């Protein structure tokens, strides 16, 4: 509860986050949470961090931020199915919006989002994006007492998923094993803090009621049985302007139209080769043990040997992640120009 410029009390949504490497079940979890009447879960529209460096300390209305946000949302709408998320870029009238902080501004923006048919204000906003993993401390400062759901998945299953998806390039096993390790080394620095809840994809699939109840308790919301089964989406629209983005959305969201089969949890045992499993365990195995992911056999080789042998992929994995990090500090107009160029190039 905050006070606007007129002295009236206004209710702002609590802002929370889902972090962890992609293809760990975050789309599944956000779909489940969006069936809860108290939650609006944002499917990878990273507006929160996009404008944060420049505007995190605002204390009232800010026209450049408003103009930039509308431009940003217009670009992103072209890359997202409208029946899953309507960003409402054309509907937002900032003249009628009062806000006195960056958190309040975000709350007003998210209020205009329509996600899976849900619109308006909600008690909680769950903002999910894999790269938020690298902005934990910054995100903590943007709103009061945010909470973080840390999603993880067996590294071998994660590597297989990325290897199997044609648009996840490169599909090289060493590259994706190093990426998993980089993400989880970062997560290990904060995931045991009191504002974090570690959630395994396997538990979410096998014990949905227990795991969703645990998540709801952590978020201080009521568990609603509607979240079970609501992961199934009847149809994913192809109403996306850009053809390449349409191809990505079709592949990325197609899992929402199908049940989640438990027998796929260990598909890596048969669909990765023995050598691929050995390499994955060599690079990720020590961190995987933290989450209860047992290795098929203990490896006597050293991780540094794998770095040396696959140094090219080690460098590529680090570059693929950290190349985005300096962009946080760029002026918003530069980032918007870059985003428009990226959208046009697809």
C-alpha positions as CSV (number, residue, x, y, z in Angstrom):
1,X,0.0,0.0,0.0
2,X,1.4,3.4,-1.0
3,X,0.2,7.0,-1.2
4,X,-0.2,8.8,-4.5
5,X,0.2,12.5,-5.2
6,X,-3.3,13.2,-4.1
7,X,-2.8,11.7,-0.7
8,X,-4.9,8.7,-1.5
9,X,-3.8,5.2,-0.7
10,X,-3.2,2.9,-3.7
11,X,-2.6,-0.8,-3.8
12,X,0.3,-2.0,-5.8
13,X,1.0,-5.6,-6.9
14,X,3.8,-7.4,-5.0
15,X,6.6,-8.0,-7.5
16,X,8.3,-11.4,-7.5
17,X,10.5,-13.3,-9.9
18,X,11.2,-16.7,-11.4
19,X,14.9,-17.3,-12.1
20,X,17.0,-20.2,-13.5
21,X,18.3,-21.4,-16.8
22,X,15.8,-21.7,-19.7
23,X,14.1,-25.0,-20.4
24,X,13.7,-25.8,-16.8
25,X,9.9,-25.5,-16.6
26,X,9.4,-21.8,-16.1
27,X,6.8,-21.6,-18.9
28,X,5.0,-24.6,-17.3
29,X,5.0,-23.0,-13.9
30,X,3.9,-19.5,-15.1
31,X,1.0,-21.2,-16.9
32,X,0.0,-23.0,-13.7
33,X,0.3,-19.9,-11.6
34,X,-1.8,-17.8,-14.1
35,X,-4.7,-20.1,-13.2
36,X,-4.5,-18.6,-9.7
37,X,-6.8,-15.6,-9.2
38,X,-4.2,-13.8,-7.1
39,X,-1.4,-14.0,-9.6
40,X,-0.4,-12.6,-13.0
41,X,2.7,-14.3,-14.2
42,X,4.6,-12.5,-17.0
43,X,6.1,-14.7,-19.8
44,X,9.5,-13.3,-20.5
45,X,8.8,-9.6,-21.1
46,X,11.8,-8.2,-19.3
47,X,10.7,-4.6,-19.1
48,X,11.5,-4.6,-15.4
49,X,15.3,-4.7,-15.9
50,X,15.3,-2.9,-19.2
51,X,14.6,0.5,-17.8
52,X,15.8,-0.1,-14.3
53,X,19.3,1.4,-14.5
54,X,18.0,4.8,-15.7
55,X,14.7,5.1,-13.8
56,X,14.9,3.1,-10.7
57,X,15.1,6.2,-8.5
58,X,12.2,8.2,-10.0
59,X,9.9,9.9,-7.5
60,X,7.0,10.8,-9.7
61,X,5.7,10.7,-13.3
62,X,8.4,10.5,-16.0
63,X,7.5,11.2,-19.6
64,X,10.6,9.7,-21.2
65,X,10.0,6.5,-19.3
66,X,6.4,6.4,-20.4
67,X,7.3,7.0,-24.1
68,X,10.1,4.4,-23.9
69,X,7.8,1.8,-22.3
70,X,5.1,2.1,-24.9
71,X,7.7,1.7,-27.7
72,X,9.2,-1.3,-25.9
73,X,5.8,-3.0,-25.4
74,X,4.9,-2.4,-29.1
75,X,8.1,-4.1,-30.2
76,X,7.6,-7.1,-27.9
77,X,4.0,-7.6,-28.8
78,X,5.2,-8.5,-32.3
79,X,7.2,-11.4,-30.7
80,X,4.4,-12.8,-28.5
81,X,1.1,-14.6,-29.2
82,X,-1.7,-12.2,-28.3
83,X,-4.0,-14.9,-27.0
84,X,-1.3,-15.7,-24.4
85,X,-0.2,-12.2,-23.6
86,X,-1.7,-8.9,-24.8
87,X,0.7,-6.2,-23.6
88,X,-1.9,-3.4,-24.0
89,X,0.6,-1.0,-25.5
90,X,-2.1,0.9,-27.4
91,X,-4.4,1.0,-24.4
92,X,-2.1,2.5,-21.8
93,X,-3.0,6.1,-21.1
94,X,-0.2,7.4,-18.8
95,X,-2.0,10.7,-18.4
96,X,-4.5,8.9,-16.1
97,X,-1.7,6.9,-14.3
98,X,-0.3,8.1,-11.0
99,X,2.9,6.6,-9.7
100,X,5.7,7.8,-7.5
101,X,8.2,5.1,-7.8
102,X,9.6,2.7,-10.4
103,X,7.8,-0.2,-8.7
104,X,4.5,1.8,-8.9
105,X,5.1,2.5,-12.6
106,X,5.7,-1.2,-13.3
107,X,2.6,-2.1,-11.4
108,X,0.5,0.2,-13.6
109,X,2.1,-1.2,-16.7
110,X,1.5,-4.8,-15.7
111,X,-2.1,-3.9,-14.8
112,X,-2.8,-3.3,-18.5
113,X,-1.4,-6.8,-19.5
114,X,-3.9,-9.4,-20.4
115,X,-2.4,-12.8,-19.9
116,X,-4.3,-16.0,-20.7
117,X,-7.5,-14.0,-20.5
118,X,-6.7,-12.4,-17.1
119,X,-6.4,-8.6,-17.0
120,X,-6.4,-5.8,-14.4
121,X,-4.7,-5.6,-11.0
122,X,-3.6,-8.7,-9.1
123,X,-2.1,-9.3,-5.7
124,X,1.1,-10.7,-7.1
125,X,3.1,-10.2,-10.2
126,X,5.5,-13.1,-11.0
127,X,8.1,-11.8,-13.5
128,X,10.0,-14.6,-15.1
129,X,13.2,-14.4,-17.2
130,X,16.3,-16.6,-17.2
131,X,18.6,-13.6,-17.3
132,X,17.1,-12.2,-14.1
133,X,19.4,-14.8,-12.5
134,X,22.3,-12.4,-13.0
135,X,20.4,-9.4,-11.6
136,X,19.3,-10.7,-8.2
137,X,20.8,-7.9,-6.1
138,X,19.4,-5.2,-8.5
139,X,16.0,-6.7,-8.5
140,X,15.9,-6.8,-4.7
141,X,16.2,-3.0,-4.7
142,X,13.4,-2.3,-7.2
143,X,10.4,-3.2,-5.0
144,X,9.7,-4.0,-1.3
145,X,10.6,-7.5,-0.2
146,X,10.5,-9.4,-3.5
147,X,10.6,-13.2,-3.5
148,X,12.4,-15.5,-6.0
149,X,11.4,-18.9,-7.2
150,X,14.7,-20.6,-8.3
151,X,13.8,-23.2,-10.9
152,X,16.2,-26.1,-11.6
153,X,16.1,-29.2,-13.8
154,X,18.4,-32.2,-14.1
155,X,21.3,-30.9,-16.3
156,X,21.2,-34.0,-18.5
157,X,17.5,-33.4,-19.3
158,X,18.1,-29.7,-19.8
159,X,20.9,-30.4,-22.2
160,X,18.8,-33.0,-24.1
161,X,15.9,-30.4,-24.3
162,X,18.2,-27.8,-25.8
163,X,19.8,-30.4,-28.1
164,X,16.4,-31.5,-29.4
165,X,15.0,-28.0,-30.1
166,X,16.0,-26.9,-33.6
167,X,15.9,-23.2,-32.6
168,X,18.2,-23.6,-29.6
169,X,21.6,-23.0,-31.3
170,X,24.1,-24.3,-30.8
171,X,23.0,-27.7,-29.7
172,X,26.5,-28.8,-28.7
173,X,26.5,-30.8,-25.5
174,X,29.6,-29.2,-24.0
175,X,28.3,-25.7,-24.8
176,X,25.0,-26.3,-23.0
177,X,26.6,-28.1,-20.1
178,X,28.9,-25.1,-19.5
179,X,25.8,-22.8,-19.7
180,X,24.0,-24.9,-17.1
181,X,27.0,-24.7,-14.9
182,X,27.4,-20.9,-15.2
183,X,23.8,-20.3,-14.3
184,X,23.9,-22.6,-11.3
185,X,27.2,-21.2,-10.0
186,X,25.4,-17.9,-10.0
187,X,22.3,-19.3,-8.3
188,X,24.4,-21.0,-5.7
189,X,25.4,-17.5,-4.4
190,X,21.9,-16.6,-3.3
191,X,19.5,-19.5,-3.7
192,X,19.6,-20.4,0.0
193,X,18.6,-16.9,1.1
194,X,15.3,-16.5,2.9
195,X,13.7,-14.7,-0.1
196,X,14.3,-17.7,-2.4
197,X,12.6,-21.0,-2.9
198,X,14.3,-23.8,-4.8
199,X,11.9,-25.7,-7.0
200,X,12.9,-28.7,-9.1
201,X,11.1,-29.3,-12.4
202,X,10.9,-33.0,-11.6
203,X,8.9,-32.3,-8.4
204,X,6.6,-29.9,-10.2
205,X,5.8,-32.7,-12.7
206,X,5.6,-35.6,-10.3
207,X,4.0,-34.0,-7.2
208,X,2.0,-31.1,-8.6
209,X,-0.3,-30.5,-5.6
210,X,2.4,-30.7,-3.0
211,X,4.8,-28.5,-5.0
212,X,2.3,-25.9,-5.9
213,X,1.0,-25.8,-2.3
214,X,4.6,-25.2,-1.2
215,X,5.1,-22.4,-3.8
216,X,1.8,-20.7,-2.8
217,X,2.8,-20.8,0.9
218,X,6.1,-19.2,0.0
219,X,4.3,-16.5,-1.9
220,X,1.7,-16.0,0.8
221,X,-1.3,-16.7,-1.4
222,X,-4.0,-19.3,-1.3
223,X,-3.5,-22.6,-3.1
224,X,-6.2,-23.0,-5.7
225,X,-6.9,-26.4,-7.2
226,X,-7.6,-24.8,-10.6
227,X,-3.8,-24.6,-11.1
228,X,-3.7,-28.4,-11.6
229,X,-4.6,-29.2,-15.2
230,X,-4.6,-25.5,-16.3
231,X,-1.2,-26.0,-17.9
232,X,-3.0,-27.4,-20.9
233,X,-3.7,-24.7,-23.5
234,X,-6.1,-25.6,-26.2
235,X,-4.5,-23.5,-28.9
236,X,-1.5,-21.2,-29.3
237,X,-2.2,-18.4,-31.8
238,X,0.0,-17.8,-34.8
239,X,-1.1,-14.1,-34.6
240,X,2.6,-12.9,-34.6
241,X,3.8,-10.5,-37.2
242,X,7.4,-11.7,-37.7
243,X,7.7,-15.1,-39.3
244,X,10.9,-16.2,-37.6
245,X,9.4,-15.2,-34.2
246,X,6.3,-17.1,-35.1
247,X,8.4,-20.2,-35.7
248,X,10.0,-19.7,-32.3
249,X,6.7,-19.2,-30.5
250,X,5.2,-22.3,-32.1
251,X,8.1,-24.4,-30.9
252,X,8.5,-22.8,-27.5
253,X,4.8,-22.9,-26.5
254,X,3.8,-26.2,-28.2
255,X,4.4,-28.0,-24.9
256,X,1.5,-26.1,-23.3
257,X,-0.9,-27.9,-25.6
258,X,0.1,-31.4,-24.3
259,X,0.1,-33.2,-21.0
260,X,3.4,-33.4,-19.1
261,X,4.5,-37.0,-19.2
262,X,6.6,-38.2,-16.3
263,X,8.3,-40.8,-18.4
264,X,10.1,-38.0,-20.2
265,X,11.9,-36.9,-17.0
266,X,14.7,-39.4,-17.6
267,X,14.6,-39.6,-21.4
268,X,18.2,-38.4,-21.3
269,X,19.2,-41.9,-20.3
270,X,18.3,-43.3,-23.7
271,X,18.5,-40.2,-25.9
272,X,21.9,-39.0,-24.9
273,X,24.9,-41.2,-25.8
274,X,27.1,-42.6,-23.1
275,X,29.8,-40.2,-24.0
276,X,27.4,-37.2,-23.9
277,X,26.2,-38.3,-20.4
278,X,29.8,-38.7,-19.2
279,X,30.7,-35.2,-20.5
280,X,27.6,-33.7,-19.0
281,X,28.4,-35.2,-15.6
282,X,32.0,-34.2,-15.8
283,X,31.0,-30.5,-16.3
284,X,27.9,-30.3,-14.2
285,X,27.9,-33.3,-11.8
286,X,29.2,-31.6,-8.7
287,X,26.6,-28.9,-8.8
288,X,23.9,-31.3,-9.8
289,X,24.4,-33.2,-6.5
290,X,23.3,-30.1,-4.6
291,X,19.8,-30.5,-6.1
292,X,19.8,-34.3,-5.7
293,X,20.7,-35.2,-9.3
294,X,22.7,-38.3,-8.9
295,X,25.4,-39.3,-11.4
296,X,25.1,-42.6,-13.1
297,X,28.7,-43.2,-12.0
298,X,31.3,-41.2,-10.2
299,X,33.7,-39.5,-12.6
300,X,37.3,-39.5,-11.7
301,X,38.2,-36.9,-14.3
302,X,38.7,-33.3,-13.4
303,X,36.5,-30.4,-14.4
304,X,39.4,-28.3,-15.5
305,X,40.4,-31.0,-18.0
306,X,37.0,-30.6,-19.6
307,X,37.5,-26.8,-19.8
308,X,40.8,-27.4,-21.5
309,X,39.5,-30.0,-23.9
310,X,36.4,-28.0,-24.8
311,X,37.8,-24.5,-24.3
312,X,36.1,-23.2,-27.4
313,X,32.7,-24.2,-26.1
314,X,33.5,-22.9,-22.6
315,X,34.3,-19.5,-24.1
316,X,31.2,-19.5,-26.3
317,X,29.0,-20.4,-23.3
318,X,30.4,-17.6,-21.2
319,X,30.0,-15.1,-24.1
320,X,26.4,-16.2,-24.8
321,X,25.5,-15.3,-21.3
322,X,27.7,-12.3,-20.3
323,X,27.4,-10.5,-23.7
324,X,24.0,-9.2,-22.5
325,X,25.3,-8.0,-19.1
326,X,26.8,-4.7,-20.2
327,X,23.6,-3.8,-22.0
328,X,21.9,-3.2,-18.7
329,X,24.0,0.0,-18.3
330,X,23.2,1.5,-21.8
331,X,20.8,4.5,-22.1
332,X,17.3,3.3,-22.8
333,X,17.1,4.9,-26.3
334,X,20.2,2.9,-27.3
335,X,18.7,-0.3,-26.1
336,X,15.4,0.5,-27.8
337,X,17.2,1.1,-31.1
338,X,19.1,-2.2,-30.7
339,X,15.8,-4.0,-29.9
340,X,14.2,-2.6,-33.0
341,X,17.1,-3.8,-35.1
342,X,17.0,-7.2,-33.6
343,X,13.2,-7.4,-34.2
344,X,13.7,-6.3,-37.9
345,X,16.5,-8.8,-38.5
346,X,14.3,-11.8,-37.5
